[in-house]
Amino acid sequence: RSTAAEARTGDVDLQAIGKRLAAAVDSYEAVVSYIVDEYKRDIRSAFAGSVPYLKLAGIVHGGWQMARAALVATRRIGEGSDGEFSRAKLATARFFADHMLVTVPSLAESITGGSVGTLALAEDQF
């Protein structure tokens, strides 16, 4: 959350990255809470979303690292060093936020609401 908050105080690109990272972290936290609670109630239901959970976790953690890189890149651009490399880092972080972090809420929905459809299938239907 601190990385997202720091990014939201920056330029337009950093603000967008911070906003999308914060939303992704919110979804991630909701999913973790769901899994912990659902595990106690119905372990099969909790595990039914394991593949989308791994995707979600990878995207959120990747987005966090990209946001950190964007913050460093912005500082370096401001200092006048590593111009081309830093601009590329900032651009790729913005791309990741715009195209990957925004998928996290739909993955979260698949995890928290998709077990019924998954568990309705018999093993021989796969």
MOPAC internal coordinates of N, CA, C and O (Angstrom, degrees):
PM7 1SCF
backbone

  N    0.0000 0     0.00 0     0.00 0    0    0    0
  C    1.4447 1     0.00 0     0.00 0    1    0    0
  C    1.5209 1   111.86 1     0.00 0    2    1    0
  O    1.2310 1   120.48 1   146.23 1    3    2    1
  N    1.3199 1   116.69 1   -33.77 1    3    2    1
  C    1.4678 1   118.77 1  -178.04 1    5    3    2
  C    1.5279 1   111.13 1   -67.36 1    6    5    3
  O    1.2310 1   119.94 1   144.53 1    7    6    5
  N    1.3202 1   117.73 1   -35.47 1    7    6    5
  C    1.4646 1   120.57 1   177.85 1    9    7    6
  C    1.5213 1   110.17 1   -65.89 1   10    9    7
  O    1.2310 1   120.19 1   136.51 1   11   10    9
  N    1.3206 1   117.25 1   -43.49 1   11   10    9
  C    1.4678 1   121.01 1   178.12 1   13   11   10
  C    1.5216 1   110.40 1   -62.72 1   14   13   11
  O    1.2310 1   120.42 1   137.52 1   15   14   13
  N    1.3227 1   116.79 1   -42.48 1   15   14   13
  C    1.4678 1   120.60 1  -179.81 1   17   15   14
  C    1.5213 1   110.91 1   -64.42 1   18   17   15
  O    1.2310 1   120.49 1   137.82 1   19   18   17
  N    1.3195 1   116.67 1   -42.18 1   19   18   17
  C    1.4673 1   120.02 1   178.62 1   21   19   18
  C    1.5242 1   110.62 1   -63.90 1   22   21   19
  O    1.2310 1   120.48 1   137.29 1   23   22   21
  N    1.3133 1   116.70 1   -42.71 1   23   22   21
  C    1.4659 1   120.30 1  -179.62 1   25   23   22
  C    1.5246 1   111.15 1   -62.99 1   26   25   23
  O    1.2310 1   120.25 1   144.41 1   27   26   25
  N    1.3062 1   117.13 1   -35.59 1   27   26   25
  C    1.4697 1   120.51 1  -177.31 1   29   27   26
  C    1.5244 1   112.78 1   -68.23 1   30   29   27
  O    1.2310 1   120.11 1   169.63 1   31   30   29
  N    1.3220 1   117.40 1   -10.37 1   31   30   29
  C    1.4700 1   120.13 1   177.60 1   33   31   30
  C    1.5249 1   111.89 1   -94.89 1   34   33   31
  O    1.2310 1   120.18 1  -179.15 1   35   34   33
  N    1.3253 1   117.27 1     0.85 1   35   34   33
  C    1.4638 1   121.62 1  -175.59 1   37   35   34
  C    1.5141 1   113.46 1   -93.18 1   38   37   35
  O    1.2310 1   121.49 1    23.49 1   39   38   37
  N    1.3299 1   114.75 1  -156.51 1   39   38   37
  C    1.4678 1   121.25 1  -179.40 1   41   39   38
  C    1.5308 1   110.58 1   -71.67 1   42   41   39
  O    1.2310 1   120.67 1     4.21 1   43   42   41
  N    1.3102 1   116.32 1  -175.79 1   43   42   41
  C    1.4677 1   121.60 1  -175.44 1   45   43   42
  C    1.5282 1   111.62 1   -57.92 1   46   45   43
  O    1.2310 1   119.98 1   136.78 1   47   46   45
  N    1.3331 1   117.64 1   -43.22 1   47   46   45
  C    1.4630 1   120.48 1   179.84 1   49   47   46
  C    1.5260 1   110.95 1   -64.59 1   50   49   47
  O    1.2310 1   120.41 1   133.00 1   51   50   49
  N    1.3158 1   116.82 1   -47.00 1   51   50   49
  C    1.4608 1   119.98 1   179.70 1   53   51   50
  C    1.5218 1   111.43 1   -63.24 1   54   53   51
  O    1.2310 1   120.34 1   141.60 1   55   54   53
  N    1.3172 1   116.95 1   -38.40 1   55   54   53
  C    1.4642 1   119.69 1   178.56 1   57   55   54
  C    1.5243 1   111.06 1   -61.31 1   58   57   55
  O    1.2310 1   120.64 1   137.15 1   59   58   57
  N    1.3175 1   116.39 1   -42.85 1   59   58   57
  C    1.4707 1   120.24 1   178.59 1   61   59   58
  C    1.5240 1   110.76 1   -64.57 1   62   61   59
  O    1.2310 1   120.69 1   137.24 1   63   62   61
  N    1.3219 1   116.29 1   -42.76 1   63   62   61
  C    1.4656 1   120.82 1   178.39 1   65   63   62
  C    1.5268 1   109.59 1   -61.71 1   66   65   63
  O    1.2310 1   120.44 1   132.54 1   67   66   65
  N    1.3302 1   116.76 1   -47.46 1   67   66   65
  C    1.4612 1   121.27 1  -179.55 1   69   67   66
  C    1.5166 1   112.70 1   -61.73 1   70   69   67
  O    1.2310 1   120.57 1   137.92 1   71   70   69
  N    1.3154 1   116.51 1   -42.08 1   71   70   69
  C    1.4681 1   121.21 1   179.21 1   73   71   70
  C    1.5238 1   110.84 1   -62.05 1   74   73   71
  O    1.2310 1   120.48 1   133.12 1   75   74   73
  N    1.3161 1   116.69 1   -46.88 1   75   74   73
  C    1.4635 1   120.46 1  -178.07 1   77   75   74
  C    1.5328 1   111.72 1   -70.15 1   78   77   75
  O    1.2310 1   120.58 1   142.85 1   79   78   77
  N    1.3266 1   116.50 1   -37.15 1   79   78   77
  C    1.4614 1   119.61 1   177.06 1   81   79   78
  C    1.5251 1   110.47 1   -65.14 1   82   81   79
  O    1.2310 1   119.91 1   136.84 1   83   82   81
  N    1.3217 1   117.77 1   -43.16 1   83   82   81
  C    1.4671 1   120.95 1   179.20 1   85   83   82
  C    1.5267 1   110.90 1   -60.29 1   86   85   83
  O    1.2310 1   120.22 1   136.40 1   87   86   85
  N    1.3218 1   117.19 1   -43.60 1   87   86   85
  C    1.4680 1   120.69 1   178.76 1   89   87   86
  C    1.5269 1   110.81 1   -64.22 1   90   89   87
  O    1.2310 1   120.47 1   140.46 1   91   90   89
  N    1.3300 1   116.71 1   -39.54 1   91   90   89
  C    1.4642 1   120.84 1   179.18 1   93   91   90
  C    1.5255 1   110.74 1   -65.73 1   94   93   91
  O    1.2310 1   120.34 1   138.83 1   95   94   93
  N    1.3257 1   116.96 1   -41.17 1   95   94   93
  C    1.4665 1   120.86 1   178.62 1   97   95   94
  C    1.5305 1   110.17 1   -64.55 1   98   97   95
  O    1.2310 1   120.14 1   140.10 1   99   98   97
  N    1.3263 1   117.34 1   -39.90 1   99   98   97
  C    1.4704 1   120.43 1   176.23 1  101   99   98
  C    1.5275 1   110.59 1   -58.31 1  102  101   99
  O    1.2310 1   120.67 1   133.75 1  103  102  101
  N    1.3214 1   116.33 1   -46.25 1  103  102  101
  C    1.4673 1   120.41 1   178.69 1  105  103  102
  C    1.5243 1   111.16 1   -63.16 1  106  105  103
  O    1.2310 1   120.77 1   138.41 1  107  106  105
  N    1.3205 1   116.13 1   -41.59 1  107  106  105
  C    1.4638 1   121.33 1   179.90 1  109  107  106
  C    1.5239 1   110.30 1   -60.75 1  110  109  107
  O    1.2310 1   120.43 1   133.06 1  111  110  109
  N    1.3231 1   116.79 1   -46.94 1  111  110  109
  C    1.4652 1   120.43 1   179.36 1  113  111  110
  C    1.5248 1   111.26 1   -61.15 1  114  113  111
  O    1.2310 1   120.47 1   138.54 1  115  114  113
  N    1.3206 1   116.70 1   -41.46 1  115  114  113
  C    1.4650 1   120.36 1   179.14 1  117  115  114
  C    1.5237 1   110.74 1   -63.00 1  118  117  115
  O    1.2310 1   120.51 1   140.14 1  119  118  117
  N    1.3178 1   116.63 1   -39.86 1  119  118  117
  C    1.4649 1   120.99 1   179.54 1  121  119  118
  C    1.5251 1   110.89 1   -66.42 1  122  121  119
  O    1.2310 1   120.08 1   136.02 1  123  122  121
  N    1.3152 1   117.45 1   -43.98 1  123  122  121
  C    1.4654 1   120.03 1   179.50 1  125  123  122
  C    1.5285 1   110.09 1   -61.81 1  126  125  123
  O    1.2310 1   120.04 1   136.70 1  127  126  125
  N    1.3194 1   117.53 1   -43.30 1  127  126  125
  C    1.4692 1   120.80 1   177.00 1  129  127  126
  C    1.5264 1   110.94 1   -60.59 1  130  129  127
  O    1.2310 1   121.02 1   136.64 1  131  130  129
  N    1.3287 1   115.65 1   -43.36 1  131  130  129
  C    1.4669 1   120.29 1   178.49 1  133  131  130
  C    1.5302 1   110.39 1   -59.66 1  134  133  131
  O    1.2310 1   120.20 1   131.95 1  135  134  133
  N    1.3188 1   117.22 1   -48.05 1  135  134  133
  C    1.4639 1   120.70 1  -177.18 1  137  135  134
  C    1.5289 1   110.66 1   -62.07 1  138  137  135
  O    1.2310 1   120.10 1   136.33 1  139  138  137
  N    1.3224 1   117.41 1   -43.67 1  139  138  137
  C    1.4686 1   120.99 1   179.49 1  141  139  138
  C    1.5284 1   110.19 1   -61.15 1  142  141  139
  O    1.2310 1   120.32 1   133.29 1  143  142  141
  N    1.3189 1   116.98 1   -46.71 1  143  142  141
  C    1.4681 1   120.69 1  -179.81 1  145  143  142
  C    1.5274 1   111.88 1   -68.83 1  146  145  143
  O    1.2310 1   120.56 1   135.78 1  147  146  145
  N    1.3235 1   116.53 1   -44.22 1  147  146  145
  C    1.4697 1   121.12 1  -176.90 1  149  147  146
  C    1.5237 1   111.22 1   -68.05 1  150  149  147
  O    1.2310 1   120.11 1   146.54 1  151  150  149
  N    1.3184 1   117.39 1   -33.46 1  151  150  149
  C    1.4615 1   121.88 1   178.83 1  153  151  150
  C    1.5278 1   110.42 1   -58.10 1  154  153  151
  O    1.2310 1   120.88 1   139.58 1  155  154  153
  N    1.3268 1   115.92 1   -40.42 1  155  154  153
  C    1.4663 1   120.68 1   179.74 1  157  155  154
  C    1.5291 1   111.11 1   -67.79 1  158  157  155
  O    1.2310 1   120.73 1   148.07 1  159  158  157
  N    1.3251 1   116.20 1   -31.93 1  159  158  157
  C    1.4617 1   121.75 1  -175.97 1  161  159  158
  C    1.5282 1   112.41 1   -87.77 1  162  161  159
  O    1.2310 1   120.76 1   132.90 1  163  162  161
  N    1.3387 1   116.15 1   -47.10 1  163  162  161
  C    1.4741 1   121.03 1  -174.60 1  165  163  162
  C    1.5269 1   108.88 1  -155.21 1  166  165  163
  O    1.2310 1   121.02 1   -81.50 1  167  166  165
  N    1.3134 1   115.66 1    98.50 1  167  166  165
  C    1.4636 1   120.59 1  -174.55 1  169  167  166
  C    1.5325 1   112.00 1   -60.32 1  170  169  167
  O    1.2310 1   119.90 1   143.25 1  171  170  169
  N    1.3252 1   117.79 1   -36.75 1  171  170  169
  C    1.4646 1   120.40 1  -179.99 1  173  171  170
  C    1.5270 1   110.74 1   -64.24 1  174  173  171
  O    1.2310 1   120.72 1   139.07 1  175  174  173
  N    1.3034 1   116.23 1   -40.93 1  175  174  173
  C    1.4614 1   120.68 1   178.75 1  177  175  174
  C    1.5274 1   110.70 1   -64.85 1  178  177  175
  O    1.2310 1   120.75 1   139.10 1  179  178  177
  N    1.3249 1   116.17 1   -40.90 1  179  178  177
  C    1.4689 1   120.09 1   179.17 1  181  179  178
  C    1.5268 1   111.24 1   -63.50 1  182  181  179
  O    1.2310 1   120.55 1   139.88 1  183  182  181
  N    1.3217 1   116.56 1   -40.12 1  183  182  181
  C    1.4607 1   120.37 1  -177.15 1  185  183  182
  C    1.5256 1   113.72 1   -82.79 1  186  185  183
  O    1.2310 1   119.94 1   167.61 1  187  186  185
  N    1.3163 1   117.72 1   -12.39 1  187  186  185
  C    1.4668 1   120.89 1  -178.59 1  189  187  186
  C    1.5272 1   112.03 1   -61.59 1  190  189  187
  O    1.2310 1   120.42 1   153.97 1  191  190  189
  N    1.3116 1   116.80 1   -26.03 1  191  190  189
  C    1.4665 1   120.71 1  -179.92 1  193  191  190
  C    1.5131 1   113.81 1  -100.18 1  194  193  191
  O    1.2310 1   120.04 1  -155.49 1  195  194  193
  N    1.3223 1   117.54 1    24.51 1  195  194  193
  C    1.4686 1   119.81 1  -173.83 1  197  195  194
  C    1.5274 1   113.70 1   -64.83 1  198  197  195
  O    1.2310 1   119.79 1   140.78 1  199  198  197
  N    1.3176 1   118.00 1   -39.22 1  199  198  197
  C    1.4687 1   119.75 1  -179.16 1  201  199  198
  C    1.5284 1   111.16 1   -68.85 1  202  201  199
  O    1.2310 1   119.18 1   131.08 1  203  202  201
  N    1.3438 1   119.17 1   -48.92 1  203  202  201
  C    1.4654 1   117.30 1   176.18 1  205  203  202
  C    1.5295 1   112.39 1   -62.98 1  206  205  203
  O    1.2310 1   120.35 1   150.18 1  207  206  205
  N    1.3453 1   116.93 1   -29.82 1  207  206  205
  C    1.4662 1   119.10 1   177.18 1  209  207  206
  C    1.5276 1   110.65 1   -63.44 1  210  209  207
  O    1.2310 1   120.28 1   135.91 1  211  210  209
  N    1.3214 1   117.07 1   -44.09 1  211  210  209
  C    1.4644 1   119.60 1   179.17 1  213  211  210
  C    1.5251 1   111.11 1   -62.47 1  214  213  211
  O    1.2310 1   120.46 1   139.71 1  215  214  213
  N    1.3316 1   116.73 1   -40.29 1  215  214  213
  C    1.4649 1   120.21 1   176.20 1  217  215  214
  C    1.5250 1   110.35 1   -62.03 1  218  217  215
  O    1.2310 1   120.78 1   132.15 1  219  218  217
  N    1.3330 1   116.10 1   -47.85 1  219  218  217
  C    1.4608 1   121.11 1  -179.25 1  221  219  218
  C    1.5269 1   110.87 1   -58.62 1  222  221  219
  O    1.2310 1   120.52 1   131.40 1  223  222  221
  N    1.3254 1   116.61 1   -48.60 1  223  222  221
  C    1.4642 1   120.44 1  -178.82 1  225  223  222
  C    1.5240 1   111.03 1   -60.71 1  226  225  223
  O    1.2310 1   120.17 1   137.08 1  227  226  225
  N    1.3158 1   117.28 1   -42.92 1  227  226  225
  C    1.4609 1   120.60 1   178.76 1  229  227  226
  C    1.5139 1   112.51 1   -62.54 1  230  229  227
  O    1.2310 1   120.65 1   138.60 1  231  230  229
  N    1.3248 1   116.36 1   -41.40 1  231  230  229
  C    1.4661 1   120.00 1  -179.90 1  233  231  230
  C    1.5231 1   110.85 1   -67.71 1  234  233  231
  O    1.2310 1   120.14 1   136.10 1  235  234  233
  N    1.3267 1   117.34 1   -43.90 1  235  234  233
  C    1.4709 1   119.71 1  -179.41 1  237  235  234
  C    1.5255 1   110.58 1   -65.15 1  238  237  235
  O    1.2310 1   120.15 1   134.15 1  239  238  237
  N    1.3077 1   117.32 1   -45.85 1  239  238  237
  C    1.4677 1   119.74 1   179.78 1  241  239  238
  C    1.5209 1   110.93 1   -65.79 1  242  241  239
  O    1.2310 1   120.44 1   140.15 1  243  242  241
  N    1.3286 1   116.76 1   -39.85 1  243  242  241
  C    1.4649 1   120.31 1   175.40 1  245  243  242
  C    1.5160 1   111.58 1   -62.58 1  246  245  243
  O    1.2310 1   120.48 1   138.09 1  247  246  245
  N    1.3261 1   116.69 1   -41.91 1  247  246  245
  C    1.4639 1   121.03 1   178.19 1  249  247  246
  C    1.5103 1   112.45 1   -63.57 1  250  249  247
  O    1.2310 1   120.75 1   142.54 1  251  250  249
  N    1.3180 1   116.17 1   -37.46 1  251  250  249
  C    1.4660 1   120.64 1   177.01 1  253  251  250
  C    1.5327 1   109.94 1   -62.51 1  254  253  251
  O    1.2310 1   120.54 1   133.48 1  255  254  253
  N    1.3269 1   116.58 1   -46.52 1  255  254  253
  C    1.4634 1   119.51 1   179.64 1  257  255  254
  C    1.5301 1   111.62 1   -66.28 1  258  257  255
  O    1.2310 1   120.42 1   141.74 1  259  258  257
  N    1.3191 1   116.81 1   -38.26 1  259  258  257
  C    1.4717 1   120.15 1   177.16 1  261  259  258
  C    1.5265 1   110.52 1   -64.34 1  262  261  259
  O    1.2310 1   120.25 1   141.07 1  263  262  261
  N    1.3216 1   117.12 1   -38.93 1  263  262  261
  C    1.4702 1   120.56 1   177.88 1  265  263  262
  C    1.5243 1   110.48 1   -65.05 1  266  265  263
  O    1.2310 1   120.20 1   139.00 1  267  266  265
  N    1.3143 1   117.23 1   -41.00 1  267  266  265
  C    1.4707 1   120.35 1   176.68 1  269  267  266
  C    1.5242 1   110.35 1   -60.61 1  270  269  267
  O    1.2310 1   120.78 1   136.06 1  271  270  269
  N    1.3303 1   116.11 1   -43.94 1  271  270  269
  C    1.4667 1   120.40 1   178.76 1  273  271  270
  C    1.5248 1   110.88 1   -63.32 1  274  273  271
  O    1.2310 1   120.29 1   141.59 1  275  274  273
  N    1.3258 1   117.05 1   -38.41 1  275  274  273
  C    1.4707 1   121.01 1   179.06 1  277  275  274
  C    1.5249 1   111.11 1   -64.68 1  278  277  275
  O    1.2310 1   120.41 1   141.58 1  279  278  277
  N    1.3159 1   116.83 1   -38.42 1  279  278  277
  C    1.4719 1   120.12 1   177.81 1  281  279  278
  C    1.5267 1   110.99 1   -64.08 1  282  281  279
  O    1.2310 1   120.59 1   135.63 1  283  282  281
  N    1.3202 1   116.48 1   -44.37 1  283  282  281
  C    1.4718 1   120.45 1   177.72 1  285  283  282
  C    1.5206 1   109.99 1   -64.25 1  286  285  283
  O    1.2310 1   120.39 1   135.77 1  287  286  285
  N    1.3126 1   116.86 1   -44.23 1  287  286  285
  C    1.4688 1   120.98 1  -179.59 1  289  287  286
  C    1.5227 1   110.90 1   -60.12 1  290  289  287
  O    1.2310 1   120.38 1   137.43 1  291  290  289
  N    1.3066 1   116.88 1   -42.57 1  291  290  289
  C    1.4667 1   120.66 1   179.42 1  293  291  290
  C    1.5251 1   110.96 1   -63.17 1  294  293  291
  O    1.2310 1   120.67 1   138.75 1  295  294  293
  N    1.3275 1   116.33 1   -41.25 1  295  294  293
  C    1.4736 1   119.81 1   176.74 1  297  295  294
  C    1.5222 1   110.77 1   -61.75 1  298  297  295
  O    1.2310 1   120.75 1   135.26 1  299  298  297
  N    1.3197 1   116.18 1   -44.74 1  299  298  297
  C    1.4708 1   120.02 1  -179.01 1  301  299  298
  C    1.5226 1   111.68 1   -65.93 1  302  301  299
  O    1.2310 1   120.23 1   141.35 1  303  302  301
  N    1.3152 1   117.16 1   -38.65 1  303  302  301
  C    1.4667 1   120.23 1   176.42 1  305  303  302
  C    1.5236 1   109.29 1   -61.54 1  306  305  303
  O    1.2310 1   120.47 1   137.35 1  307  306  305
  N    1.3265 1   116.70 1   -42.65 1  307  306  305
  C    1.4660 1   121.41 1   178.39 1  309  307  306
  C    1.5144 1   113.09 1   -63.54 1  310  309  307
  O    1.2310 1   120.61 1   149.38 1  311  310  309
  N    1.3195 1   116.44 1   -30.62 1  311  310  309
  C    1.4674 1   121.50 1   178.84 1  313  311  310
  C    1.5226 1   111.96 1   -83.66 1  314  313  311
  O    1.2310 1   120.62 1   170.45 1  315  314  313
  N    1.3300 1   116.42 1    -9.55 1  315  314  313
  C    1.4605 1   120.28 1   179.90 1  317  315  314
  C    1.5129 1   114.59 1    84.07 1  318  317  315
  O    1.2310 1   119.80 1  -165.70 1  319  318  317
  N    1.3292 1   117.99 1    14.30 1  319  318  317
  C    1.4660 1   120.18 1   179.43 1  321  319  318
  C    1.5225 1   110.42 1  -113.55 1  322  321  319
  O    1.2310 1   120.55 1   -21.89 1  323  322  321
  N    1.3195 1   116.56 1   158.11 1  323  322  321
  C    1.4699 1   122.82 1   176.71 1  325  323  322
  C    1.5215 1   112.75 1    52.02 1  326  325  323
  O    1.2310 1   119.49 1  -141.43 1  327  326  325
  N    1.3017 1   118.57 1    38.57 1  327  326  325
  C    1.4599 1   122.34 1  -173.07 1  329  327  326
  C    1.5090 1   115.36 1   -52.08 1  330  329  327
  O    1.2310 1   120.09 1   120.57 1  331  330  329
  N    1.3248 1   117.43 1   -59.43 1  331  330  329
  C    1.4658 1   120.66 1  -175.52 1  333  331  330
  C    1.5244 1   111.54 1   -66.27 1  334  333  331
  O    1.2310 1   120.59 1   134.12 1  335  334  333
  N    1.3260 1   116.48 1   -45.88 1  335  334  333
  C    1.4623 1   120.98 1   179.82 1  337  335  334
  C    1.5283 1   110.64 1   -62.09 1  338  337  335
  O    1.2310 1   120.66 1   135.11 1  339  338  337
  N    1.3105 1   116.34 1   -44.89 1  339  338  337
  C    1.4667 1   120.71 1  -178.56 1  341  339  338
  C    1.5195 1   112.14 1   -66.93 1  342  341  339
  O    1.2310 1   120.31 1   141.54 1  343  342  341
  N    1.3232 1   117.01 1   -38.46 1  343  342  341
  C    1.4689 1   119.48 1   176.67 1  345  343  342
  C    1.5322 1   110.63 1   -64.09 1  346  345  343
  O    1.2310 1   120.64 1   143.00 1  347  346  345
  N    1.3235 1   116.38 1   -37.00 1  347  346  345
  C    1.4670 1   120.07 1   177.29 1  349  347  346
  C    1.5312 1   110.63 1   -66.12 1  350  349  347
  O    1.2310 1   120.16 1   139.14 1  351  350  349
  N    1.3239 1   117.31 1   -40.86 1  351  350  349
  C    1.4694 1   121.26 1   177.23 1  353  351  350
  C    1.5190 1   110.90 1   -60.72 1  354  353  351
  O    1.2310 1   121.00 1   134.76 1  355  354  353
  N    1.3189 1   115.70 1   -45.24 1  355  354  353
  C    1.4627 1   120.38 1  -179.97 1  357  355  354
  C    1.5290 1   110.36 1   -63.52 1  358  357  355
  O    1.2310 1   120.46 1   137.70 1  359  358  357
  N    1.3240 1   116.72 1   -42.30 1  359  358  357
  C    1.4667 1   120.63 1  -179.80 1  361  359  358
  C    1.5265 1   111.60 1   -64.93 1  362  361  359
  O    1.2310 1   119.89 1   138.59 1  363  362  361
  N    1.3296 1   117.82 1   -41.41 1  363  362  361
  C    1.4648 1   119.44 1  -179.62 1  365  363  362
  C    1.5284 1   111.08 1   -70.56 1  366  365  363
  O    1.2310 1   120.46 1   145.83 1  367  366  365
  N    1.3220 1   116.73 1   -34.17 1  367  366  365
  C    1.4673 1   119.61 1   176.61 1  369  367  366
  C    1.5227 1   110.50 1   -65.66 1  370  369  367
  O    1.2310 1   120.47 1   138.50 1  371  370  369
  N    1.3205 1   116.70 1   -41.50 1  371  370  369
  C    1.4686 1   120.29 1   178.20 1  373  371  370
  C    1.5285 1   109.97 1   -64.69 1  374  373  371
  O    1.2310 1   120.41 1   137.48 1  375  374  373
  N    1.3268 1   116.81 1   -42.52 1  375  374  373
  C    1.4658 1   120.36 1   177.61 1  377  375  374
  C    1.5260 1   110.52 1   -58.95 1  378  377  375
  O    1.2310 1   120.54 1   133.09 1  379  378  377
  N    1.3316 1   116.58 1   -46.91 1  379  378  377
  C    1.4635 1   120.88 1  -179.33 1  381  379  378
  C    1.5208 1   110.57 1   -60.10 1  382  381  379
  O    1.2310 1   120.61 1   136.55 1  383  382  381
  N    1.3129 1   116.44 1   -43.45 1  383  382  381
  C    1.4681 1   120.14 1   179.10 1  385  383  382
  C    1.5214 1   111.22 1   -63.31 1  386  385  383
  O    1.2310 1   120.69 1   134.75 1  387  386  385
  N    1.3212 1   116.28 1   -45.25 1  387  386  385
  C    1.4670 1   121.39 1  -176.59 1  389  387  386
  C    1.5217 1   113.72 1   -70.39 1  390  389  387
  O    1.2310 1   120.37 1   151.07 1  391  390  389
  N    1.3357 1   116.89 1   -28.93 1  391  390  389
  C    1.4598 1   119.51 1  -173.10 1  393  391  390
  C    1.5237 1   114.90 1  -114.56 1  394  393  391
  O    1.2310 1   119.62 1   159.51 1  395  394  393
  N    1.3150 1   118.33 1   -20.49 1  395  394  393
  C    1.4623 1   119.87 1  -178.23 1  397  395  394
  C    1.5302 1   112.26 1  -112.33 1  398  397  395
  O    1.2310 1   120.24 1   130.59 1  399  398  397
  N    1.3263 1   117.14 1   -49.41 1  399  398  397
  C    1.4633 1   118.68 1  -178.57 1  401  399  398
  C    1.5252 1   111.99 1   -59.65 1  402  401  399
  O    1.2310 1   120.41 1   149.18 1  403  402  401
  N    1.3063 1   116.83 1   -30.82 1  403  402  401
  C    1.4700 1   119.76 1  -179.45 1  405  403  402
  C    1.5322 1   112.75 1   -69.63 1  406  405  403
  O    1.2310 1   119.69 1   167.62 1  407  406  405
  N    1.3350 1   118.20 1   -12.38 1  407  406  405
  C    1.4662 1   120.66 1   178.23 1  409  407  406
  C    1.5273 1   112.46 1   -83.73 1  410  409  407
  O    1.2310 1   120.25 1   167.58 1  411  410  409
  N    1.3169 1   117.12 1   -12.42 1  411  410  409
  C    1.4651 1   121.05 1  -175.22 1  413  411  410
  C    1.5355 1   112.93 1   -60.05 1  414  413  411
  O    1.2310 1   118.45 1   134.61 1  415  414  413
  N    1.3332 1   120.56 1   -45.39 1  415  414  413
  C    1.4712 1   118.27 1   179.18 1  417  415  414
  C    1.5346 1   113.81 1   -58.96 1  418  417  415
  O    1.2310 1   119.81 1   144.46 1  419  418  417
  N    1.3218 1   117.97 1   -35.54 1  419  418  417
  C    1.4684 1   118.80 1   178.86 1  421  419  418
  C    1.5270 1   110.99 1   -71.67 1  422  421  419
  O    1.2310 1   120.00 1   144.25 1  423  422  421
  N    1.3089 1   117.61 1   -35.75 1  423  422  421
  C    1.4643 1   119.87 1   174.23 1  425  423  422
  C    1.5249 1   110.13 1   -64.71 1  426  425  423
  O    1.2310 1   120.61 1   140.13 1  427  426  425
  N    1.3254 1   116.44 1   -39.87 1  427  426  425
  C    1.4672 1   120.50 1   178.07 1  429  427  426
  C    1.5247 1   110.62 1   -60.72 1  430  429  427
  O    1.2310 1   120.54 1   138.21 1  431  430  429
  N    1.3139 1   116.56 1   -41.79 1  431  430  429
  C    1.4706 1   120.50 1   178.38 1  433  431  430
  C    1.5237 1   110.84 1   -63.82 1  434  433  431
  O    1.2310 1   120.31 1   140.93 1  435  434  433
  N    1.3112 1   117.01 1   -39.07 1  435  434  433
  C    1.4622 1   120.94 1   177.31 1  437  435  434
  C    1.5261 1   110.94 1   -62.14 1  438  437  435
  O    1.2310 1   120.61 1   141.28 1  439  438  437
  N    1.3191 1   116.43 1   -38.72 1  439  438  437
  C    1.4651 1   121.65 1  -179.33 1  441  439  438
  C    1.5234 1   110.95 1   -70.95 1  442  441  439
  O    1.2310 1   120.60 1   132.16 1  443  442  441
  N    1.3172 1   116.45 1   -47.84 1  443  442  441
  C    1.4660 1   120.17 1  -174.24 1  445  443  442
  C    1.5232 1   113.41 1   -82.66 1  446  445  443
  O    1.2310 1   119.64 1   159.21 1  447  446  445
  N    1.3105 1   118.29 1   -20.79 1  447  446  445
  C    1.4545 1   119.85 1  -176.83 1  449  447  446
  C    1.5098 1   115.50 1  -123.95 1  450  449  447
  O    1.2310 1   120.11 1  -177.75 1  451  450  449
  N    1.3119 1   117.39 1     2.25 1  451  450  449
  C    1.4595 1   119.78 1  -173.71 1  453  451  450
  C    1.5086 1   116.33 1   -99.21 1  454  453  451
  O    1.2310 1   120.00 1   177.76 1  455  454  453
  N    1.3215 1   117.61 1    -2.24 1  455  454  453
  C    1.4668 1   118.78 1  -174.59 1  457  455  454
  C    1.5250 1   112.73 1   -68.94 1  458  457  455
  O    1.2310 1   119.82 1   148.48 1  459  458  457
  N    1.3178 1   117.95 1   -31.52 1  459  458  457
  C    1.4678 1   120.11 1  -178.32 1  461  459  458
  C    1.5276 1   110.18 1   -59.86 1  462  461  459
  O    1.2310 1   120.58 1   131.80 1  463  462  461
  N    1.3204 1   116.49 1   -48.20 1  463  462  461
  C    1.4609 1   120.40 1   179.33 1  465  463  462
  C    1.5140 1   112.69 1   -65.11 1  466  465  463
  O    1.2310 1   120.71 1   142.23 1  467  466  465
  N    1.3126 1   116.24 1   -37.77 1  467  466  465
  C    1.4636 1   120.43 1   179.47 1  469  467  466
  C    1.5190 1   111.02 1   -67.21 1  470  469  467
  O    1.2310 1   120.66 1   132.37 1  471  470  469
  N    1.3210 1   116.34 1   -47.63 1  471  470  469
  C    1.4643 1   120.43 1  -176.07 1  473  471  470
  C    1.5266 1   112.95 1   -75.02 1  474  473  471
  O    1.2310 1   120.01 1   166.57 1  475  474  473
  N    1.3252 1   117.59 1   -13.43 1  475  474  473
  C    1.4663 1   120.73 1   177.09 1  477  475  474
  C    1.5251 1   111.93 1   -74.51 1  478  477  475
  O    1.2310 1   120.57 1   161.79 1  479  478  477
  N    1.3187 1   116.52 1   -18.21 1  479  478  477
  C    1.4640 1   120.92 1  -178.93 1  481  479  478
  C    1.5249 1   110.76 1   -83.30 1  482  481  479
  O    1.2310 1   121.01 1   -44.99 1  483  482  481
  N    1.3118 1   115.66 1   135.01 1  483  482  481
  C    1.4603 1   120.46 1   173.85 1  485  483  482
  C    1.5248 1   108.49 1   -78.87 1  486  485  483
  O    1.2310 1   120.71 1   -22.22 1  487  486  485
  N    1.3123 1   116.25 1   157.78 1  487  486  485
  C    1.4623 1   120.53 1  -177.93 1  489  487  486
  C    1.5251 1   112.07 1   -56.67 1  490  489  487
  O    1.2310 1   120.07 1   142.21 1  491  490  489
  N    1.3233 1   117.46 1   -37.79 1  491  490  489
  C    1.4661 1   120.04 1  -178.58 1  493  491  490
  C    1.5289 1   113.24 1   -75.42 1  494  493  491
  O    1.2310 1   119.79 1   176.46 1  495  494  493
  N    1.3159 1   118.00 1    -3.54 1  495  494  493
  C    1.4617 1   121.49 1   177.60 1  497  495  494
  C    1.5272 1   112.50 1   -89.95 1  498  497  495
  O    1.2310 1   120.40 1   177.73 1  499  498  497
  N    1.2970 1   116.85 1    -2.27 1  499  498  497
  C    1.4659 1   120.05 1   179.15 1  501  499  498
  C    1.5096 1   110.50 1   -87.91 1  502  501  499
  O    1.2310 1   120.10 1   180.00 1  503  502  501

